[in-house]
């Protein structure tokens, strides 16, 4: 299995963690897709590709092209995305591009290994939180939540409410079962969408926005 990640420390740590688990594949770590292509002849037949995109938005044109390029090169071997973001829109677009799994960085190495094995067996892995978030969107009252769901993903709504309640990042991460770095990514995206310059301003704008949409934050 090829692991593509341009961050040296993160790449080597993940490679070592994956290699420590019993699996029917060896892990080859590369910094770029081009490096992987140049070294392909030196390694056994490809089983799968794990592409770490970090906190990038995969709907950006360059990211979409990168993913589609990786799918073309990997041929019949499944491409699996590893990312810091678990937005529903992000995951749905990844599946639309043709990836066979989307693993958020908040999961354990054990779950990551099982997700890879599922893709190798012909399945598709998505995090359970995404399925629940999609269900919430489907079941929500559109007269109250339309503006919220247009502006934020279901996960961002949960983080935004926690910001309004004054909860620190560690508590938000614990309660929403995500890593603290993922919480920071969500908060940064929320502040950008609200055009807030700091956390206090974001909390004020969240309160006004939620109240106008009939959501009780208390």
C-alpha contacts under 8 A as a table, 3 or more apart, distances in Angstrom:
res1	aa1	res2	aa2	distance
1	X	25	X	6.10
1	X	26	X	5.88
1	X	27	X	4.90
1	X	28	X	6.12
1	X	46	X	6.12
1	X	47	X	5.33
1	X	48	X	4.85
1	X	49	X	5.73
1	X	50	X	7.37
2	X	27	X	5.85
2	X	28	X	4.81
2	X	29	X	5.87
2	X	30	X	7.19
2	X	36	X	7.54
2	X	46	X	7.47
2	X	48	X	6.45
2	X	49	X	4.84
2	X	50	X	6.12
3	X	11	X	7.49
3	X	15	X	7.31
3	X	27	X	6.80
3	X	28	X	6.02
3	X	29	X	4.69
3	X	30	X	6.09
3	X	49	X	6.09
3	X	50	X	4.80
3	X	51	X	6.08
3	X	52	X	7.64
4	X	11	X	7.59
4	X	29	X	6.07
4	X	30	X	4.92
4	X	31	X	5.45
4	X	32	X	5.81
4	X	33	X	6.65
4	X	36	X	7.75
4	X	49	X	7.54
4	X	50	X	6.22
4	X	51	X	4.91
4	X	52	X	6.13
5	X	8	X	7.35
5	X	10	X	7.63
5	X	11	X	5.54
5	X	29	X	7.57
5	X	30	X	6.42
5	X	31	X	4.94
5	X	32	X	6.63
5	X	51	X	6.51
5	X	52	X	5.23
5	X	53	X	7.42
6	X	11	X	7.25
6	X	30	X	7.48
6	X	31	X	4.18
6	X	32	X	6.20
7	X	10	X	5.54
7	X	11	X	5.84
7	X	31	X	7.08
8	X	11	X	5.13
8	X	12	X	6.14
8	X	31	X	7.35
9	X	12	X	5.31
9	X	13	X	6.08
10	X	13	X	5.20
10	X	14	X	6.10
11	X	14	X	5.33
11	X	15	X	6.05
11	X	29	X	6.76
11	X	30	X	7.97
11	X	31	X	7.89
12	X	15	X	5.00
12	X	16	X	6.10
12	X	29	X	7.29
13	X	16	X	5.26
13	X	17	X	6.17
14	X	17	X	4.97
14	X	18	X	6.05
15	X	18	X	5.25
15	X	19	X	6.01
15	X	27	X	6.32
15	X	28	X	7.55
15	X	29	X	6.55
16	X	19	X	5.07
16	X	20	X	6.16
17	X	20	X	5.24
17	X	21	X	7.01
17	X	109	X	6.90
18	X	21	X	5.57
18	X	27	X	7.31
18	X	109	X	6.93
18	X	113	X	6.98
19	X	22	X	7.43
19	X	23	X	7.83
19	X	26	X	6.81
19	X	27	X	6.34
21	X	110	X	7.95
21	X	113	X	7.79
23	X	26	X	7.68
23	X	113	X	7.95
25	X	47	X	7.21
30	X	33	X	7.33
30	X	35	X	6.13
30	X	36	X	5.79
31	X	35	X	6.66
31	X	36	X	7.88
32	X	35	X	5.25
32	X	36	X	6.47
33	X	36	X	5.01
33	X	37	X	6.25
33	X	70	X	7.05
34	X	37	X	5.05
34	X	38	X	6.23
35	X	38	X	5.15
35	X	39	X	6.34
36	X	39	X	5.32
36	X	40	X	5.90
37	X	40	X	5.14
38	X	41	X	7.58
39	X	42	X	5.54
39	X	43	X	7.21
40	X	43	X	5.70
41	X	44	X	7.81
46	X	49	X	7.84
46	X	74	X	7.51
46	X	77	X	6.50
47	X	77	X	5.47
47	X	78	X	7.48
47	X	120	X	7.40
48	X	74	X	7.49
48	X	77	X	4.91
48	X	78	X	5.04
48	X	79	X	6.06
48	X	80	X	7.56
48	X	116	X	7.85
48	X	120	X	7.14
49	X	74	X	7.06
49	X	77	X	7.09
49	X	78	X	6.33
49	X	79	X	4.80
49	X	80	X	6.04
50	X	79	X	6.11
50	X	80	X	4.84
50	X	81	X	5.89
50	X	82	X	6.71
51	X	79	X	7.24
51	X	80	X	6.19
51	X	81	X	5.03
51	X	82	X	5.91
52	X	81	X	5.98
52	X	82	X	4.53
52	X	83	X	5.81
53	X	56	X	5.83
53	X	58	X	7.88
53	X	81	X	7.05
53	X	82	X	6.29
53	X	83	X	5.33
53	X	84	X	7.76
54	X	82	X	7.24
54	X	83	X	4.78
54	X	84	X	5.18
54	X	85	X	7.60
55	X	83	X	6.23
55	X	84	X	4.99
55	X	85	X	5.81
55	X	185	X	7.14
56	X	63	X	7.67
56	X	83	X	7.91
57	X	60	X	5.81
57	X	63	X	7.21
57	X	90	X	7.09
58	X	61	X	7.71
58	X	63	X	4.98
58	X	64	X	5.69
58	X	90	X	6.48
58	X	93	X	7.59
58	X	94	X	7.22
59	X	63	X	6.67
59	X	64	X	5.96
59	X	90	X	7.10
59	X	93	X	6.97
60	X	63	X	5.39
60	X	64	X	6.16
61	X	64	X	5.10
61	X	65	X	6.19
62	X	65	X	5.14
62	X	66	X	6.15
63	X	66	X	4.95
63	X	67	X	6.23
64	X	67	X	5.26
64	X	68	X	6.16
64	X	97	X	7.62
65	X	68	X	5.08
65	X	69	X	5.91
66	X	69	X	5.09
66	X	70	X	6.23
67	X	70	X	5.08
67	X	71	X	6.26
67	X	97	X	7.44
68	X	71	X	5.03
68	X	72	X	6.24
68	X	97	X	6.58
68	X	98	X	7.78
69	X	72	X	5.13
69	X	73	X	6.27
70	X	73	X	5.18
70	X	74	X	5.99
70	X	79	X	7.31
71	X	74	X	5.17
71	X	75	X	6.26
71	X	78	X	7.62
71	X	79	X	6.14
71	X	98	X	7.31
71	X	99	X	7.41
72	X	75	X	5.40
74	X	77	X	5.26
74	X	78	X	7.02
74	X	79	X	7.12
75	X	78	X	7.83
77	X	120	X	7.84
78	X	99	X	6.91
78	X	100	X	5.72
78	X	119	X	6.42
78	X	120	X	6.79
79	X	98	X	7.95
79	X	99	X	5.15
79	X	100	X	5.71
79	X	101	X	7.11
80	X	99	X	5.73
80	X	100	X	5.51
80	X	101	X	4.60
80	X	102	X	5.92
80	X	103	X	7.47
80	X	116	X	7.38
80	X	119	X	7.73
81	X	94	X	7.86
81	X	99	X	7.01
81	X	101	X	6.10
81	X	102	X	4.79
81	X	103	X	6.06
82	X	102	X	6.02
82	X	103	X	4.75
82	X	104	X	5.77
82	X	105	X	6.47
83	X	86	X	7.36
83	X	102	X	7.49
83	X	103	X	6.37
83	X	104	X	5.00
83	X	105	X	5.69
84	X	104	X	5.56
84	X	105	X	5.12
84	X	106	X	7.31
84	X	181	X	7.67
84	X	182	X	5.70
84	X	185	X	7.81
85	X	90	X	7.63
85	X	104	X	6.33
85	X	105	X	7.81
85	X	182	X	6.41
85	X	185	X	7.40
85	X	186	X	7.82
86	X	90	X	6.91
86	X	91	X	6.80
86	X	104	X	5.87
86	X	127	X	7.92
86	X	130	X	7.06
86	X	155	X	7.86
87	X	90	X	5.13
87	X	91	X	6.32
87	X	130	X	7.33
87	X	153	X	6.16
87	X	154	X	7.75
87	X	155	X	6.68
87	X	156	X	7.99
88	X	91	X	5.21
88	X	92	X	6.07
88	X	130	X	5.85
88	X	133	X	7.33
88	X	134	X	7.04
88	X	153	X	6.65
88	X	154	X	7.65
89	X	92	X	5.20
89	X	93	X	6.13
89	X	153	X	7.49
90	X	93	X	5.36
90	X	94	X	6.27
91	X	94	X	5.00
91	X	95	X	6.31
91	X	102	X	6.58
91	X	126	X	7.66
92	X	95	X	5.22
92	X	96	X	6.19
93	X	96	X	4.87
93	X	97	X	6.25
94	X	97	X	5.17
94	X	98	X	6.67
94	X	99	X	5.88
94	X	102	X	7.46
95	X	98	X	5.14
95	X	99	X	5.14
95	X	100	X	6.85
95	X	101	X	7.55
96	X	99	X	7.45
99	X	102	X	7.50
100	X	119	X	5.80
100	X	123	X	7.12
100	X	124	X	4.87
100	X	125	X	6.73
101	X	115	X	7.03
101	X	116	X	7.58
101	X	119	X	6.46
101	X	124	X	5.11
101	X	125	X	4.39
101	X	126	X	6.02
102	X	125	X	6.07
102	X	126	X	5.28
102	X	127	X	7.27
103	X	107	X	7.41
103	X	112	X	6.74
103	X	115	X	7.44
103	X	125	X	7.40
103	X	126	X	6.63
103	X	127	X	6.72
104	X	107	X	6.16
104	X	127	X	7.23
105	X	108	X	7.91
105	X	179	X	7.64
105	X	182	X	7.95
106	X	177	X	7.83
106	X	178	X	5.14
106	X	179	X	5.00
106	X	182	X	7.34
107	X	111	X	6.21
107	X	112	X	6.84
107	X	178	X	7.79
108	X	111	X	5.29
108	X	112	X	6.34
109	X	112	X	4.87
109	X	113	X	6.17
110	X	113	X	5.20
110	X	114	X	6.35
111	X	114	X	5.07
111	X	115	X	6.06
112	X	115	X	5.08
112	X	116	X	6.30
113	X	116	X	5.17
113	X	117	X	6.27
114	X	117	X	4.98
114	X	118	X	6.09
115	X	118	X	5.04
115	X	119	X	6.36
115	X	124	X	7.98
115	X	125	X	5.72
116	X	119	X	5.17
116	X	120	X	6.25
117	X	120	X	4.97
117	X	121	X	6.20
118	X	121	X	5.06
118	X	122	X	6.50
118	X	123	X	5.17
118	X	124	X	6.63
118	X	125	X	6.85
119	X	122	X	5.15
119	X	123	X	4.80
119	X	124	X	5.49
119	X	125	X	6.85
120	X	123	X	7.18
126	X	130	X	7.07
126	X	131	X	7.82
127	X	130	X	5.54
127	X	131	X	7.05
128	X	131	X	5.18
128	X	132	X	6.40
129	X	132	X	5.14
129	X	133	X	6.04
130	X	133	X	4.94
130	X	134	X	6.12
131	X	134	X	5.19
131	X	135	X	6.30
132	X	135	X	5.03
132	X	136	X	6.30
133	X	136	X	5.08
133	X	137	X	6.39
133	X	154	X	5.57
133	X	155	X	6.92
134	X	137	X	5.11
134	X	138	X	6.25
134	X	154	X	7.67
135	X	138	X	5.06
135	X	139	X	6.10
136	X	139	X	5.16
136	X	140	X	5.85
136	X	154	X	7.52
137	X	140	X	5.22
137	X	149	X	7.56
137	X	154	X	7.09
140	X	145	X	6.83
141	X	144	X	5.68
141	X	145	X	6.06
141	X	146	X	7.91
142	X	145	X	5.09
142	X	146	X	4.96
143	X	146	X	6.23
144	X	147	X	7.70
144	X	213	X	4.95
144	X	214	X	5.67
144	X	215	X	7.46
145	X	148	X	5.17
145	X	149	X	6.06
145	X	213	X	6.10
145	X	214	X	7.88
146	X	149	X	5.33
146	X	150	X	6.09
147	X	150	X	5.08
147	X	151	X	6.23
147	X	213	X	7.36
148	X	151	X	5.21
148	X	152	X	5.76
148	X	157	X	7.55
148	X	209	X	7.88
148	X	210	X	7.60
148	X	213	X	7.45
149	X	152	X	5.17
149	X	153	X	5.99
149	X	154	X	6.92
150	X	153	X	7.71
151	X	193	X	7.30
152	X	155	X	7.84
152	X	156	X	5.60
152	X	157	X	6.04
152	X	190	X	7.51
153	X	156	X	5.10
153	X	157	X	6.32
154	X	157	X	5.12
154	X	158	X	6.57
155	X	158	X	5.21
155	X	159	X	6.43
156	X	159	X	4.97
156	X	160	X	5.89
156	X	186	X	6.04
156	X	187	X	7.79
156	X	190	X	6.92
157	X	160	X	4.99
157	X	161	X	6.18
158	X	161	X	5.28
158	X	162	X	6.41
158	X	176	X	7.98
159	X	162	X	5.02
159	X	163	X	6.25
159	X	172	X	6.98
159	X	183	X	7.37
159	X	186	X	7.10
159	X	187	X	7.16
160	X	163	X	5.02
160	X	164	X	6.36
160	X	187	X	7.44
160	X	190	X	7.13
160	X	203	X	7.56
160	X	206	X	6.54
161	X	164	X	5.11
161	X	165	X	6.35
161	X	206	X	7.32
161	X	217	X	6.84
162	X	165	X	4.97
162	X	166	X	6.40
162	X	167	X	5.62
162	X	172	X	6.53
163	X	166	X	5.09
163	X	167	X	5.85
163	X	168	X	7.72
163	X	199	X	7.61
163	X	202	X	7.80
163	X	203	X	5.79
164	X	167	X	7.72
164	X	202	X	7.89
164	X	203	X	4.48
164	X	204	X	7.18
164	X	206	X	6.51
164	X	207	X	6.46
165	X	203	X	7.97
166	X	203	X	7.91
167	X	171	X	6.20
167	X	172	X	6.39
168	X	171	X	5.50
168	X	172	X	6.35
169	X	172	X	5.03
169	X	173	X	6.03
169	X	180	X	6.20
169	X	183	X	6.47
169	X	184	X	7.28
170	X	173	X	5.11
170	X	174	X	6.21
170	X	180	X	6.03
171	X	174	X	5.07
171	X	175	X	6.07
172	X	175	X	5.26
172	X	176	X	5.95
172	X	180	X	7.92
172	X	183	X	7.16
173	X	176	X	5.38
173	X	177	X	5.64
173	X	178	X	4.85
173	X	179	X	5.47
173	X	180	X	5.30
173	X	182	X	7.97
173	X	183	X	6.19
174	X	177	X	5.14
174	X	178	X	6.61
174	X	179	X	7.72
178	X	182	X	6.52
178	X	183	X	7.09
179	X	182	X	5.41
179	X	183	X	6.63
180	X	183	X	5.00
180	X	184	X	6.36
181	X	184	X	5.09
181	X	185	X	6.41
182	X	185	X	5.05
182	X	186	X	6.32
183	X	186	X	5.11
183	X	187	X	6.17
184	X	187	X	5.06
184	X	188	X	6.11
185	X	188	X	5.17
185	X	189	X	6.28
186	X	189	X	5.15
186	X	190	X	6.09
187	X	190	X	4.99
187	X	191	X	6.09
188	X	191	X	5.23
188	X	192	X	6.23
189	X	192	X	5.08
189	X	193	X	6.24
190	X	193	X	5.18
190	X	194	X	6.17
190	X	202	X	7.83
191	X	194	X	5.07
191	X	195	X	5.71
191	X	196	X	4.95
191	X	197	X	7.07
191	X	198	X	7.47
191	X	199	X	7.58
191	X	202	X	5.96
192	X	195	X	4.91
192	X	196	X	6.48
193	X	196	X	7.83
194	X	202	X	6.74
194	X	205	X	6.99
196	X	199	X	7.37
196	X	201	X	5.60
196	X	202	X	5.20
196	X	205	X	7.88
197	X	201	X	6.66
197	X	202	X	7.52
198	X	201	X	5.51
198	X	202	X	6.30
199	X	202	X	4.93
199	X	203	X	6.16
200	X	203	X	5.11
200	X	204	X	6.37
201	X	204	X	5.11
201	X	205	X	6.23
202	X	205	X	5.16
202	X	206	X	5.98
203	X	206	X	5.05
203	X	207	X	6.19
204	X	207	X	5.20
204	X	208	X	6.42
205	X	208	X	5.13
205	X	209	X	6.02
206	X	209	X	5.09
206	X	210	X	5.96
207	X	210	X	5.35
207	X	211	X	6.03
207	X	217	X	7.67
208	X	211	X	5.28
208	X	212	X	6.18
209	X	212	X	5.27
209	X	213	X	6.47
210	X	213	X	5.15
210	X	214	X	6.52
210	X	215	X	5.23
210	X	216	X	7.41
210	X	217	X	7.46
211	X	214	X	5.25
211	X	215	X	5.47
211	X	216	X	6.73
211	X	217	X	7.81
212	X	215	X	7.55
